[in-house]
Amino acid sequence: MPRRNHPPKREIAPDIKHNSVLVSHFINKLMLYGKKSTAQRIFYDALDIIEERAKRPGLDVFEQAVKNATPILEVKPRRVGGATYQVPVEVRPERQLSLAIRWLVQTARSRPGKSMAEKLANELMDAANHTGATVKKREDTHRMAEANRAFAHYRW
């Protein structure tokens, strides 16, 4: 990584079906070993399963799930005089989205189930309904930041 200037952010092209950058970002995170078409098939199958079960558009459920999984605060370790404090900081918008997507994909992969599309559909529906492991992870992160609010003055 260069020391002086930051490399420019790469533009992500919107996905083919829904023309959404968020969907494209999610598919890229879901992808393993460069198999993008497999990741797209898994994601679109999951949206179809959601539409079948929830009786509402799958894209709306997906967007609601990402919104519910998005953290606002997190803790970062800060070393002050030999002691390490967990300092609560606000999360940047790009990192908020990245964390939400990462948590959704990780919890979907760790779920027991038949196919990845089913596991992803179940996790997205749970997150949209404010339940599930992803939302619990977000709540734990917020709880930890709230508990360490006393060290907020160490923010840099």
LOBA-346479 format. One record per atom (N, C-alpha, C): residue number from 1; residue in one letter; chain; x, z, y. Coordinates in Angstrom, 3 decimals. Each point is the difference from the previous one (the first is absolute). Example, Ala and Ser with C-alpha at 12.3 -4.5 7.8 and 13.67 -1.06 7.14 Angstrom:
# residues 2
ATOM    i  aa  ch         u         w         v
ATOM    1   A   A    13.190     7.800    -5.690
ATOM    1   A   A    -0.890     0.000     1.190
ATOM    1   A   A     0.900     0.000     1.200
ATOM    2   S   A    -0.350    -0.720     1.050
ATOM    2   S   A     0.820     0.060     1.190
ATOM    2   S   A    -0.770     0.730     1.090
END
This chain:
# residues 156
ATOM    i  aa  ch         u         w         v
ATOM    1   M   A     0.850     0.000    -1.181
ATOM    1   M   A    -0.850     0.000     1.181
ATOM    1   M   A     0.889     0.000     1.236
ATOM    2   P   A    -0.278    -0.885     0.949
ATOM    2   P   A     0.841    -0.066     1.194
ATOM    2   P   A    -0.125     1.251     0.858
ATOM    3   R   A     1.084     0.344     0.667
ATOM    3   R   A     0.008     1.210     0.827
ATOM    3   R   A    -0.614    -0.222     1.375
ATOM    4   R   A     0.180    -1.178     0.546
ATOM    4   R   A    -0.403    -0.208     1.390
ATOM    4   R   A    -1.448    -0.440     0.164
ATOM    5   N   A    -0.348    -1.139    -0.585
ATOM    5   N   A    -1.373    -0.473     0.194
ATOM    5   N   A    -0.727    -0.064    -1.332
ATOM    6   H   A    -1.294     0.251     0.062
ATOM    6   H   A    -0.810     0.034    -1.205
ATOM    6   H   A    -0.407    -1.415    -0.385
ATOM    7   P   A    -0.020    -0.292    -1.286
ATOM    7   P   A    -0.472    -1.324    -0.410
ATOM    7   P   A    -1.490    -0.140     0.299
ATOM    8   P   A    -0.441    -1.207     0.321
ATOM    8   P   A    -1.422    -0.172     0.344
ATOM    8   P   A    -0.894     0.220    -1.218
ATOM    9   K   A    -1.231     0.483     0.264
ATOM    9   K   A    -0.978     0.195    -1.064
ATOM    9   K   A    -0.432    -1.371    -0.519
ATOM   10   R   A    -0.116    -0.091    -1.320
ATOM   10   R   A    -0.443    -1.258    -0.584
ATOM   10   R   A    -1.512    -0.092     0.082
ATOM   11   E   A    -0.469    -1.168     0.344
ATOM   11   E   A    -1.437    -0.236     0.062
ATOM   11   E   A    -0.522    -0.242    -1.413
ATOM   12   I   A    -1.074     0.683    -0.361
ATOM   12   I   A    -0.618    -0.189    -1.306
ATOM   12   I   A    -1.169    -0.958     0.186
ATOM   13   A   A    -0.002    -1.068    -0.793
ATOM   13   A   A    -1.080    -0.978     0.079
ATOM   13   A   A    -1.275     0.598    -0.603
ATOM   14   P   A    -1.161    -0.266     0.611
ATOM   14   P   A    -1.248     0.523    -0.555
ATOM   14   P   A    -0.291    -0.619    -1.372
ATOM   15   D   A    -0.776     0.726    -0.807
ATOM   15   D   A    -0.284    -0.504    -1.351
ATOM   15   D   A    -0.961    -1.179     0.058
ATOM   16   I   A    -0.065    -0.714    -1.104
ATOM   16   I   A    -0.744    -1.255    -0.052
ATOM   16   I   A    -1.507     0.226     0.010
ATOM   17   K   A    -0.462     0.963    -0.774
ATOM   17   K   A    -1.436     0.180    -0.234
ATOM   17   K   A    -0.726     0.652     1.182
ATOM   18   H   A     0.564     1.113     0.518
ATOM   18   H   A    -0.690     0.770     1.041
ATOM   18   H   A     0.610    -0.176     1.390
ATOM   19   N   A     1.108    -0.705     0.091
ATOM   19   N   A     0.708    -0.242     1.266
ATOM   19   N   A     0.328     1.322     0.701
ATOM   20   S   A     0.493     0.976    -0.781
ATOM   20   S   A     0.303     1.326     0.517
ATOM   20   S   A     1.471     0.340    -0.240
ATOM   21   V   A     0.663     0.485     1.039
ATOM   21   V   A     1.400     0.407    -0.124
ATOM   21   V   A     0.094     1.289    -0.816
ATOM   22   L   A    -0.994     0.882     0.136
ATOM   22   L   A    -0.028     1.258    -0.752
ATOM   22   L   A    -0.043    -0.266    -1.504
ATOM   23   V   A    -0.838    -0.931    -0.410
ATOM   23   V   A    -0.097    -0.361    -1.414
ATOM   23   V   A     1.319    -0.572    -0.490
ATOM   24   S   A     0.606    -0.848     0.807
ATOM   24   S   A     1.286    -0.601    -0.365
ATOM   24   S   A     1.073     1.069    -0.149
ATOM   25   H   A     0.010     0.959     0.901
ATOM   25   H   A     0.958     1.111    -0.045
ATOM   25   H   A    -0.200     0.801    -1.286
ATOM   26   F   A    -1.257     0.258    -0.339
ATOM   26   F   A    -0.317     0.768    -1.211
ATOM   26   F   A     0.430    -0.756    -1.255
ATOM   27   I   A    -0.256    -1.291    -0.034
ATOM   27   I   A     0.381    -0.821    -1.157
ATOM   27   I   A     1.519     0.012    -0.163
ATOM   28   N   A     0.730    -0.075     1.102
ATOM   28   N   A     1.461     0.034    -0.068
ATOM   28   N   A     0.503     1.325    -0.558
ATOM   29   K   A    -0.672     1.102     0.336
ATOM   29   K   A     0.394     1.304    -0.535
ATOM   29   K   A    -0.373     0.131    -1.478
ATOM   30   L   A    -1.071    -0.651    -0.389
ATOM   30   L   A    -0.476     0.050    -1.373
ATOM   30   L   A     0.873    -0.836    -0.939
ATOM   31   M   A     0.649    -0.995     0.587
ATOM   31   M   A     0.777    -0.959    -0.791
ATOM   31   M   A     1.201     0.649    -0.678
ATOM   32   L   A     0.223    -0.360    -1.269
ATOM   32   L   A     1.169     0.437    -0.746
ATOM   32   L   A     0.795    -1.225    -0.447
ATOM   33   Y   A     1.304     0.085     0.076
ATOM   33   Y   A     0.904    -1.047    -0.489
ATOM   33   Y   A    -0.260    -1.369     0.617
ATOM   34   G   A    -0.508    -0.047     1.221
ATOM   34   G   A    -0.218    -1.269     0.693
ATOM   34   G   A    -1.200    -0.786    -0.481
ATOM   35   K   A    -0.871     0.621    -0.792
ATOM   35   K   A    -1.161    -0.713    -0.544
ATOM   35   K   A    -1.195     0.167     0.931
ATOM   36   K   A    -0.020    -0.799     1.048
ATOM   36   K   A    -1.025     0.141     1.017
ATOM   36   K   A    -1.371    -0.452    -0.495
ATOM   37   S   A    -0.045    -1.065    -0.784
ATOM   37   S   A    -1.296    -0.487    -0.478
ATOM   37   S   A    -0.663     1.027    -0.912
ATOM   38   T   A     0.792     0.723    -0.785
ATOM   38   T   A    -0.550     1.063    -0.844
ATOM   38   T   A    -0.557     1.122     0.862
ATOM   39   A   A     0.739     0.377     1.045
ATOM   39   A   A    -0.460     1.052     0.910
ATOM   39   A   A    -1.280    -0.426     0.710
ATOM   40   Q   A    -0.081    -1.266     0.407
ATOM   40   Q   A    -1.218    -0.492     0.653
ATOM   40   Q   A    -1.179     0.066    -0.958
ATOM   41   R   A     0.210    -0.410    -1.244
ATOM   41   R   A    -1.081     0.017    -0.986
ATOM   41   R   A    -0.490     1.434    -0.230
ATOM   42   I   A     0.942     0.944    -0.119
ATOM   42   I   A    -0.369     1.405    -0.193
ATOM   42   I   A    -0.830     0.497     1.179
ATOM   43   F   A     0.459    -0.293     1.218
ATOM   43   F   A    -0.697     0.489     1.196
ATOM   43   F   A    -1.398    -0.600     0.125
ATOM   44   Y   A    -0.105    -1.316    -0.166
ATOM   44   Y   A    -1.306    -0.650     0.142
ATOM   44   Y   A    -0.956     0.424    -1.114
ATOM   45   D   A     0.521     0.211    -1.221
ATOM   45   D   A    -0.832     0.526    -1.084
ATOM   45   D   A    -0.503     1.391     0.336
ATOM   46   A   A     0.875     0.827     0.598
ATOM   46   A   A    -0.399     1.349     0.405
ATOM   46   A   A    -1.107    -0.057     1.050
ATOM   47   L   A     0.112    -0.933     0.950
ATOM   47   L   A    -1.051    -0.142     1.013
ATOM   47   L   A    -1.322    -0.427    -0.640
ATOM   48   D   A     0.068    -0.887    -1.008
ATOM   48   D   A    -1.214    -0.416    -0.694
ATOM   48   D   A    -0.652     1.179    -0.734
ATOM   49   I   A     0.832     0.829    -0.636
ATOM   49   I   A    -0.512     1.191    -0.694
ATOM   49   I   A    -0.665     0.948     0.993
ATOM   50   I   A     0.619     0.165     1.169
ATOM   50   I   A    -0.557     0.877     1.036
ATOM   50   I   A    -1.352    -0.526     0.481
ATOM   51   E   A    -0.088    -1.312     0.246
ATOM   51   E   A    -1.261    -0.588     0.451
ATOM   51   E   A    -1.104     0.201    -1.033
ATOM   52   E   A     0.384    -0.133    -1.284
ATOM   52   E   A    -0.954     0.197    -1.084
ATOM   52   E   A    -0.547     1.430    -0.016
ATOM   53   R   A     0.898     0.978     0.129
ATOM   53   R   A    -0.376     1.413    -0.129
ATOM   53   R   A    -0.610     0.574     1.273
ATOM   54   A   A     0.611    -0.311     1.138
ATOM   54   A   A    -0.404     0.640     1.257
ATOM   54   A   A    -1.142    -0.727     0.700
ATOM   55   K   A    -0.295    -1.223    -0.390
ATOM   55   K   A    -1.061    -0.800     0.624
ATOM   55   K   A     0.223    -0.190     1.499
ATOM   56   R   A     1.270    -0.092     0.393
ATOM   56   R   A     0.351    -0.346     1.382
ATOM   56   R   A     1.285    -0.810    -0.037
ATOM   57   P   A     0.342    -0.701     1.064
ATOM   57   P   A     1.186    -0.863    -0.029
ATOM   57   P   A     1.265     0.773    -0.366
ATOM   58   G   A     0.784    -0.573    -0.904
ATOM   58   G   A     1.224     0.649    -0.473
ATOM   58   G   A     1.023     0.176     1.095
ATOM   59   L   A     0.040    -0.956     0.940
ATOM   59   L   A     0.968     0.086     1.088
ATOM   59   L   A    -0.301     1.192     0.907
ATOM   60   D   A    -1.291     0.293     0.225
ATOM   60   D   A    -0.382     1.167     0.811
ATOM   60   D   A     0.437     1.297    -0.678
ATOM   61   V   A    -0.203     0.080    -1.313
ATOM   61   V   A     0.407     1.194    -0.752
ATOM   61   V   A     1.517     0.156     0.060
ATOM   62   F   A     0.716    -1.127    -0.125
ATOM   62   F   A     1.460     0.022     0.068
ATOM   62   F   A     0.486     0.509     1.355
ATOM   63   E   A    -0.569    -0.539     1.073
ATOM   63   E   A     0.407     0.414     1.351
ATOM   63   E   A    -0.318     1.473     0.246
ATOM   64   Q   A    -1.150     0.457    -0.502
ATOM   64   Q   A    -0.369     1.410     0.141
ATOM   64   Q   A     0.969     0.885    -0.783
ATOM   65   A   A     0.401    -0.442    -1.184
ATOM   65   A   A     0.945     0.756    -0.829
ATOM   65   A   A     1.343     0.129     0.701
ATOM   66   V   A     0.479    -1.087     0.587
ATOM   66   V   A     1.287     0.044     0.713
ATOM   66   V   A    -0.110     0.922     1.202
ATOM   67   K   A    -1.136    -0.071     0.713
ATOM   67   K   A    -0.197     0.864     1.169
ATOM   67   K   A    -0.027     1.474    -0.392
ATOM   68   N   A    -0.652     0.317    -1.125
ATOM   68   N   A    -0.077     1.391    -0.452
ATOM   68   N   A     1.324     0.516    -0.545
ATOM   69   A   A     0.865    -0.894    -0.454
ATOM   69   A   A     1.290     0.403    -0.560
ATOM   69   A   A     1.105     0.064     1.051
ATOM   70   T   A    -0.295    -0.432     1.220
ATOM   70   T   A     1.019    -0.081     1.049
ATOM   70   T   A     0.329     1.376     0.570
ATOM   71   P   A     1.266     0.421    -0.088
ATOM   71   P   A     0.385     1.299     0.563
ATOM   71   P   A     0.237    -0.090     1.511
ATOM   72   I   A    -0.248     1.103     0.687
ATOM   72   I   A     0.220     0.061     1.446
ATOM   72   I   A     1.245     0.824     0.299
ATOM   73   L   A     0.206     1.074    -0.767
ATOM   73   L   A     1.164     0.875     0.165
ATOM   73   L   A     0.785     0.061    -1.299
ATOM   74   E   A     1.295     0.221     0.123
ATOM   74   E   A     0.850     0.261    -1.159
ATOM   74   E   A     1.107     0.948     0.426
ATOM   75   V   A     0.737     0.539    -0.959
ATOM   75   V   A     1.109     0.878     0.340
ATOM   75   V   A     1.315    -0.706    -0.280
ATOM   76   K   A     0.966     0.253     0.904
ATOM   76   K   A     1.343    -0.529    -0.182
ATOM   76   K   A     0.974     1.158     0.066
ATOM   77   P   A     0.976     0.018    -0.866
ATOM   77   P   A     0.966     1.099     0.049
ATOM   77   P   A     0.917    -0.129     1.221
ATOM   78   R   A     0.243     1.127     0.656
ATOM   78   R   A     0.870     0.040     1.182
ATOM   78   R   A     0.945     1.168    -0.163
ATOM   79   R   A     1.288    -0.280     0.079
ATOM   79   R   A     1.000     1.049    -0.181
ATOM   79   R   A     0.352     0.627     1.337
ATOM   80   V   A    -0.208     1.311     0.114
ATOM   80   V   A     0.302     0.718     1.231
ATOM   80   V   A     0.797     1.240    -0.367
ATOM   81   G   A     1.253     0.032     0.372
ATOM   81   G   A     0.837     1.183    -0.192
ATOM   81   G   A     0.099     0.480    -1.434
ATOM   82   G   A     0.194    -0.895    -0.925
ATOM   82   G   A     0.171     0.389    -1.387
ATOM   82   G   A    -1.288     0.132    -0.785
ATOM   83   A   A    -1.127     0.020     0.682
ATOM   83   A   A    -1.291     0.080    -0.694
ATOM   83   A   A    -0.715    -1.339     0.117
ATOM   84   T   A    -0.744    -0.354    -1.032
ATOM   84   T   A    -0.765    -1.239     0.022
ATOM   84   T   A    -1.478     0.341     0.177
ATOM   85   Y   A    -0.590    -0.547     1.058
ATOM   85   Y   A    -1.412     0.233     0.286
ATOM   85   Y   A    -0.793    -1.271    -0.285
ATOM   86   Q   A    -1.208     0.176    -0.507
ATOM   86   Q   A    -0.916    -1.127    -0.179
ATOM   86   Q   A    -0.784    -0.150     1.300
ATOM   87   V   A     0.337    -1.015     0.774
ATOM   87   V   A    -0.590    -0.186     1.317
ATOM   87   V   A    -1.139    -1.018    -0.090
ATOM   88   P   A    -1.210     0.362     0.431
ATOM   88   P   A    -1.102    -0.968    -0.032
ATOM   88   P   A     0.170    -1.057     1.101
ATOM   89   V   A    -0.150    -1.256    -0.374
ATOM   89   V   A     0.073    -1.110     0.952
ATOM   89   V   A    -1.161    -0.947    -0.249
ATOM   90   E   A    -0.384    -0.724     1.042
ATOM   90   E   A    -1.034    -1.019    -0.159
ATOM   90   E   A     0.614    -1.214    -0.681
ATOM   91   V   A    -0.819    -0.687    -0.775
ATOM   91   V   A     0.474    -1.152    -0.761
ATOM   91   V   A    -0.240    -1.266     0.822
ATOM   92   R   A     1.030    -0.864     0.065
ATOM   92   R   A    -0.140    -1.277     0.706
ATOM   92   R   A    -1.040    -0.878    -0.696
ATOM   93   P   A    -0.702    -0.863     0.730
ATOM   93   P   A    -1.064    -0.819    -0.603
ATOM   93   P   A     0.457    -0.853    -1.192
ATOM   94   E   A     1.196    -0.619     0.105
ATOM   94   E   A     0.470    -0.829    -1.121
ATOM   94   E   A     0.248     0.865    -1.230
ATOM   95   R   A     0.560     1.187     0.227
ATOM   95   R   A     0.276     0.909    -1.112
ATOM   95   R   A    -1.293     0.564    -0.586
ATOM   96   Q   A    -1.001     0.238     0.852
ATOM   96   Q   A    -1.299     0.467    -0.488
ATOM   96   Q   A    -0.555    -0.974    -1.029
ATOM   97   L   A    -0.008    -1.275     0.374
ATOM   97   L   A    -0.524    -1.026    -0.890
ATOM   97   L   A     0.834    -0.110    -1.267
ATOM   98   S   A     1.306     0.035     0.167
ATOM   98   S   A     0.903    -0.121    -1.140
ATOM   98   S   A    -0.182     1.156    -0.976
ATOM   99   L   A    -0.100     1.227     0.523
ATOM   99   L   A    -0.203     1.165    -0.862
ATOM   99   L   A    -1.339    -0.071    -0.728
ATOM  100   A   A    -1.053    -0.376     0.717
ATOM  100   A   A    -1.327    -0.080    -0.614
ATOM  100   A   A    -0.005    -0.994    -1.154
ATOM  101   I   A     0.581    -1.167     0.228
ATOM  101   I   A     0.031    -1.033    -1.038
ATOM  101   I   A     0.855     0.453    -1.177
ATOM  102   R   A     1.158     0.579     0.297
ATOM  102   R   A     0.899     0.479    -1.060
ATOM  102   R   A    -0.684     1.057    -0.859
ATOM  103   W   A    -0.676     0.953     0.647
ATOM  103   W   A    -0.677     1.065    -0.741
ATOM  103   W   A    -1.121    -0.558    -0.865
ATOM  104   L   A    -0.763    -0.964     0.541
ATOM  104   L   A    -1.090    -0.594    -0.779
ATOM  104   L   A     0.530    -0.707    -1.246
ATOM  105   V   A     1.076    -0.765     0.156
ATOM  105   V   A     0.563    -0.742    -1.135
ATOM  105   V   A     0.588     0.966    -1.032
ATOM  106   Q   A     0.731     1.020     0.464
ATOM  106   Q   A     0.613     0.957    -0.931
ATOM  106   Q   A    -1.045     0.771    -0.790
ATOM  107   T   A    -1.030     0.486     0.665
ATOM  107   T   A    -1.013     0.780    -0.702
ATOM  107   T   A    -0.818    -0.882    -0.936
ATOM  108   A   A    -0.216    -1.256     0.381
ATOM  108   A   A    -0.719    -0.917    -0.892
ATOM  108   A   A     0.829    -0.268    -1.256
ATOM  109   R   A     1.305    -0.163     0.155
ATOM  109   R   A     0.860    -0.252    -1.160
ATOM  109   R   A     0.056     1.202    -0.930
ATOM  110   S   A    -0.045     1.206     0.563
ATOM  110   S   A     0.126     1.197    -0.824
ATOM  110   S   A    -1.323     0.408    -0.657
ATOM  111   R   A    -1.101    -0.638     0.366
ATOM  111   R   A    -1.309     0.319    -0.579
ATOM  111   R   A    -0.071    -0.441    -1.462
ATOM  112   P   A    -0.708     0.772    -0.822
ATOM  112   P   A    -0.255    -0.502    -1.356
ATOM  112   P   A    -1.124    -1.028     0.060
ATOM  113   G   A     0.124    -1.042    -0.769
ATOM  113   G   A    -1.048    -1.017     0.014
ATOM  113   G   A     0.407    -1.217    -0.791
ATOM  114   K   A    -0.883    -0.968    -0.017
ATOM  114   K   A     0.246    -1.197    -0.802
ATOM  114   K   A     0.896    -0.986     0.739
ATOM  115   S   A    -0.544    -0.643     1.013
ATOM  115   S   A     0.786    -1.010     0.708
ATOM  115   S   A     0.363     0.507     1.395
ATOM  116   M   A     0.986    -0.615     0.584
ATOM  116   M   A     0.425     0.392     1.345
ATOM  116   M   A    -1.106    -0.288     1.015
ATOM  117   A   A    -0.755    -1.057    -0.195
ATOM  117   A   A    -1.100    -0.322     0.918
ATOM  117   A   A    -1.048     1.114    -0.005
ATOM  118   E   A    -0.320     0.524    -1.190
ATOM  118   E   A    -0.965     1.096    -0.090
ATOM  118   E   A     0.539     1.270     0.639
ATOM  119   K   A     1.274     0.295    -0.269
ATOM  119   K   A     0.605     1.207     0.577
ATOM  119   K   A     0.020    -0.097     1.521
ATOM  120   L   A     0.354    -1.183     0.514
ATOM  120   L   A     0.045    -0.204     1.447
ATOM  120   L   A    -1.393     0.098     0.606
ATOM  121   A   A    -0.978    -0.587    -0.656
ATOM  121   A   A    -1.387     0.065     0.496
ATOM  121   A   A    -0.481     1.444     0.058
ATOM  122   N   A     0.277     0.766    -1.057
ATOM  122   N   A    -0.417     1.408    -0.019
ATOM  122   N   A     0.678     0.791     1.117
ATOM  123   E   A     1.291    -0.232     0.197
ATOM  123   E   A     0.732     0.740     1.043
ATOM  123   E   A    -0.502    -0.373     1.393
ATOM  124   L   A    -0.264    -1.285     0.226
ATOM  124   L   A    -0.499    -0.432     1.309
ATOM  124   L   A    -1.389     0.580     0.268
ATOM  125   M   A    -0.857     0.027    -1.022
ATOM  125   M   A    -1.329     0.577     0.185
ATOM  125   M   A     0.081     1.501     0.254
ATOM  126   D   A     0.881     0.682    -0.723
ATOM  126   D   A     0.185     1.437     0.237
ATOM  126   D   A     0.500     0.266     1.414
ATOM  127   A   A     0.980    -0.788     0.436
ATOM  127   A   A     0.554     0.194     1.344
ATOM  127   A   A    -1.050    -0.301     1.068
ATOM  128   A   A    -0.829    -0.991    -0.229
ATOM  128   A   A    -1.056    -0.325     0.960
ATOM  128   A   A    -1.040     1.122     0.082
ATOM  129   N   A    -0.164     0.753    -1.103
ATOM  129   N   A    -0.964     1.106    -0.032
ATOM  129   N   A     0.637     1.355     0.315
ATOM  130   H   A     1.210     0.001     0.552
ATOM  130   H   A     0.734     1.222     0.362
ATOM  130   H   A     0.309     0.883    -1.200
ATOM  131   T   A     0.200    -0.596    -1.163
ATOM  131   T   A     0.429     0.745    -1.178
ATOM  131   T   A     1.205    -0.716    -0.594
ATOM  132   G   A     0.554     0.527    -1.077
ATOM  132   G   A     1.098    -0.682    -0.672
ATOM  132   G   A     1.359     0.533     0.416
ATOM  133   A   A     1.014    -0.424    -0.734
ATOM  133   A   A     1.361     0.507     0.184
ATOM  133   A   A     0.618    -0.429     1.326
ATOM  134   T   A    -0.342    -1.196     0.473
ATOM  134   T   A     0.590    -0.497     1.251
ATOM  134   T   A    -0.446     0.842     1.185
ATOM  135   V   A    -1.288     0.275     0.071
ATOM  135   V   A    -0.525     0.803     1.112
ATOM  135   V   A     0.519     1.430    -0.112
ATOM  136   K   A     0.161     0.495    -1.235
ATOM  136   K   A     0.553     1.344    -0.199
ATOM  136   K   A     1.439     0.058     0.522
ATOM  137   K   A     0.773    -1.061    -0.241
ATOM  137   K   A     1.380    -0.061     0.483
ATOM  137   K   A     0.034     0.017     1.532
ATOM  138   R   A    -0.919    -0.724     0.605
ATOM  138   R   A    -0.094    -0.019     1.463
ATOM  138   R   A    -0.350     1.390     0.529
ATOM  139   E   A    -0.968     0.650    -0.639
ATOM  139   E   A    -0.399     1.344     0.424
ATOM  139   E   A     1.148     0.995    -0.173
ATOM  140   D   A     0.751    -0.125    -1.088
ATOM  140   D   A     1.153     0.878    -0.213
ATOM  140   D   A     1.050    -0.193     1.089
ATOM  141   T   A     0.220    -1.259     0.378
ATOM  141   T   A     0.961    -0.306     1.060
ATOM  141   T   A    -0.449     0.624     1.317
ATOM  142   H   A    -1.286    -0.128     0.312
ATOM  142   H   A    -0.531     0.579     1.238
ATOM  142   H   A     0.061     1.533    -0.038
ATOM  143   R   A    -0.306     0.572    -1.167
ATOM  143   R   A     0.035     1.451    -0.143
ATOM  143   R   A     1.418     0.527     0.211
ATOM  144   M   A     0.985    -0.714    -0.552
ATOM  144   M   A     1.394     0.413     0.157
ATOM  144   M   A     0.430    -0.082     1.467
ATOM  145   A   A    -0.423    -1.064     0.676
ATOM  145   A   A     0.323    -0.144     1.430
ATOM  145   A   A    -0.661     1.103     0.808
ATOM  146   E   A    -1.225     0.348    -0.351
ATOM  146   E   A    -0.719     1.061     0.710
ATOM  146   E   A     0.653     1.356    -0.234
ATOM  147   A   A     0.458     0.236    -1.221
ATOM  147   A   A     0.633     1.275    -0.320
ATOM  147   A   A     1.329     0.179     0.723
ATOM  148   N   A     0.679    -1.106     0.282
ATOM  148   N   A     1.297     0.067     0.672
ATOM  148   N   A    -0.100    -0.313     1.490
ATOM  149   R   A    -1.184     0.188     0.560
ATOM  149   R   A    -0.199    -0.288     1.417
ATOM  149   R   A     0.862     0.884     0.901
ATOM  150   A   A     0.401     1.162    -0.525
ATOM  150   A   A     0.827     0.925     0.781
ATOM  150   A   A     1.352    -0.626     0.334
ATOM  151   F   A     0.447    -0.964    -0.810
ATOM  151   F   A     1.303    -0.613     0.238
ATOM  151   F   A    -0.094    -1.306     0.781
ATOM  152   A   A    -1.159    -0.253     0.590
ATOM  152   A   A    -0.219    -1.256     0.727
ATOM  152   A   A     0.919    -0.137     1.215
ATOM  153   H   A     0.469     1.141     0.525
ATOM  153   H   A     0.881    -0.067     1.186
ATOM  153   H   A     1.384    -0.533    -0.360
ATOM  154   Y   A     0.320    -0.141    -1.297
ATOM  154   Y   A     1.286    -0.574    -0.419
ATOM  154   Y   A    -0.066    -1.527    -0.058
ATOM  155   R   A    -1.134    -0.563     0.374
ATOM  155   R   A    -0.153    -1.455    -0.043
ATOM  155   R   A     1.049    -0.668     0.871
ATOM  156   W   A     0.485    -1.160    -0.410
ATOM  156   W   A     1.025    -0.684     0.786
ATOM  156   W   A    -0.490    -1.333     0.460
END
